[in-house]
């Protein structure tokens, strides 16, 4: 019996039940198991030890995509653990973002592991941030790779492709940012203008 990659547990710092990443441990038993593990709270980062009785974890099929490639594997999770679209979960040592869930023959927003047929996800250690770049009255698309918590700010000048560009607008899922910044994980598209190089 393998140890799940994550579990719900009581966090002594958050003082409530939160999602924990399982760092190490062992499981014993058949139908119901005793999990003796070192875990890390995904809310506050506190690392602590737990011993809990859990149902035998399930191996749920997961399809992980990255750019033009898809890989089918399995993720081990507790049967009552709830997985939702847009959740960040660990698949082995790699973080992935859940993009779709199939449960009981239909696509759903969330479901317990015991009811899931397939999880679709994308690699989330690095993500593509799409750019629309204006140059000489025209615009073209580019993208940059960034870690999920990397921040982009209006006014930033950076190299995208072969051009230096200045960010003027950042579009998020629910708003448009024209002053300030946002993390790569929340960005739908960045709008920028090519910067003219000074001649001396």
C-alpha positions in Angstrom: 0.0 0.0 0.0 1.5 3.3 -1.0 1.4 6.6 0.9 -0.8 9.3 -0.7 0.8 12.5 -1.9 -1.6 14.7 0.1 -4.1 14.3 2.8 -6.5 16.4 4.9 -5.2 16.8 8.5 -5.5 19.0 11.6 -2.8 21.8 11.4 -1.6 23.0 14.9 -0.8 26.4 13.5 -3.9 27.0 11.4 -6.0 25.4 14.1 -8.2 23.6 11.6 -8.3 20.8 9.0 -6.2 21.8 5.9 -4.7 20.1 2.9 -1.3 18.7 3.7 1.5 17.5 1.4 2.8 14.1 2.6 6.6 14.4 2.8 7.4 10.9 4.0 5.8 8.0 5.9 4.4 4.6 5.8 1.0 2.9 5.7 -0.1 -0.4 7.2 -3.4 -2.3 7.0 -5.7 -3.4 4.3 -9.2 -1.9 4.0 -8.5 0.8 6.6 -4.9 1.8 7.0 -2.9 3.6 9.7 -0.8 6.4 8.1 2.3 7.4 10.1 3.7 10.4 8.2 5.6 13.7 8.2 3.4 16.3 6.5 3.5 19.9 5.4 0.5 22.2 5.6 -0.3 23.8 2.2 -1.8 26.8 3.9 1.0 27.9 6.3 3.9 25.6 5.5 4.2 24.1 9.0 5.8 20.7 9.0 4.6 18.2 11.6 4.0 14.5 12.3 0.6 12.7 12.2 -0.7 9.3 12.8 -4.2 8.8 11.4 -6.6 6.1 10.3 -7.5 6.4 6.7 -9.2 4.3 4.0 -6.9 2.7 1.6 -5.7 5.3 -0.9 -6.7 5.0 -4.6 -4.6 5.3 -7.7 -6.5 7.7 -9.9 -5.6 8.1 -13.6 -4.3 11.6 -14.4 -3.3 13.0 -17.8 -0.7 15.7 -17.6 -0.1 18.1 -20.5 2.8 20.4 -21.2 2.8 22.4 -24.4 2.2 19.8 -27.1 2.8 16.6 -25.1 0.5 14.6 -22.8 1.5 11.9 -20.4 -0.8 9.5 -18.7 0.1 8.4 -15.2 -1.6 7.8 -11.8 -1.8 9.9 -8.6 -2.4 8.2 -5.2 -4.9 10.0 -3.1 -7.4 9.3 -0.3 -10.9 8.1 -1.4 -12.6 11.0 0.4 -10.2 13.7 -0.8 -12.0 16.3 -2.9 -10.3 17.4 -6.1 -11.5 20.6 -7.8 -10.7 22.3 -11.1 -7.9 24.9 -10.6 -6.5 23.0 -7.6 -2.7 22.8 -7.4 -1.8 19.3 -6.5 1.5 17.3 -6.3 2.0 14.4 -8.7 5.2 12.8 -7.4 7.6 15.7 -6.9 6.0 17.9 -9.5 3.2 20.5 -9.0 0.3 20.3 -11.5 -2.8 22.4 -12.0 -6.1 20.5 -12.4 -7.9 21.6 -15.6 -10.7 19.1 -15.9 -12.3 16.2 -14.0 -14.3 13.2 -15.2 -16.7 11.7 -12.7 -19.5 9.2 -13.4 -19.2 9.8 -17.1 -19.5 13.6 -17.0 -17.1 16.6 -16.7 -17.5 18.2 -13.3 -15.9 21.1 -11.3 -15.1 19.0 -8.2 -15.5 15.4 -7.0 -14.3 13.0 -4.3 -11.4 10.7 -5.5 -13.6 7.6 -5.1 -15.9 9.0 -7.8 -13.2 10.2 -10.3 -12.5 8.3 -13.5 -9.8 10.7 -14.9 -8.1 13.9 -13.9 -6.7 16.2 -16.6 -3.9 18.6 -15.5 -1.0 20.6 -16.8 2.5 21.0 -15.4 2.7 23.9 -13.1 6.4 24.1 -12.1 6.6 26.6 -15.1 3.7 28.1 -17.0 3.4 30.0 -20.3 2.4 33.6 -19.9 1.0 34.9 -23.2 1.9 38.4 -24.5 0.3 40.6 -27.1 3.0 43.1 -28.3 2.3 46.2 -30.2 4.8 47.4 -32.7 4.5 50.0 -35.6 0.7 49.9 -35.5 0.5 46.1 -35.5 0.3 43.5 -32.7 1.7 40.0 -32.5 1.7 37.2 -30.0 4.6 35.8 -27.9 4.9 34.0 -24.6 7.4 33.6 -21.8 7.9 30.8 -19.3 7.6 31.7 -15.7 7.2 30.0 -12.3 3.6 30.4 -11.0 4.4 32.9 -8.3 6.7 35.1 -10.5 5.2 38.6 -10.6 4.8 40.9 -13.6 4.2 44.6 -13.1 2.8 47.4 -15.3 5.8 49.5 -16.4 8.2 46.5 -16.4 10.6 46.4 -19.3 11.7 42.9 -20.3 12.9 40.9 -23.2 10.2 38.8 -24.9 11.4 36.8 -27.9 13.8 39.1 -29.7 12.2 42.4 -28.6 12.4 44.5 -25.5 8.9 45.5 -24.4 7.2 47.6 -21.8 4.1 46.2 -20.1 1.1 48.6 -20.1 -1.8 46.2 -19.2 -2.3 42.9 -17.5 -5.5 40.9 -18.0 -6.6 38.6 -15.2 -9.5 36.2 -15.1 -11.8 38.7 -13.4 -10.3 42.1 -14.0 -7.8 44.2 -15.9 -4.7 45.7 -14.2 -3.3 49.0 -15.5 -1.4 49.9 -12.3 0.4 47.4 -10.1 1.1 43.7 -10.9 0.0 40.1 -10.7 1.4 36.6 -10.3 2.0 34.5 -13.4 -0.6 31.9 -12.2 -3.4 34.5 -12.4 -2.5 36.1 -15.7 -4.6 35.5 -18.8 -2.6 37.8 -21.1 -0.1 40.6 -20.8 -0.3 43.6 -23.2 3.0 45.4 -24.0 4.6 47.8 -26.5 7.9 47.3 -28.2 10.5 49.7 -26.8 12.4 51.8 -29.3 16.2 51.5 -28.9 18.0 54.8 -28.5 20.5 55.7 -31.1 23.6 57.6 -30.1 
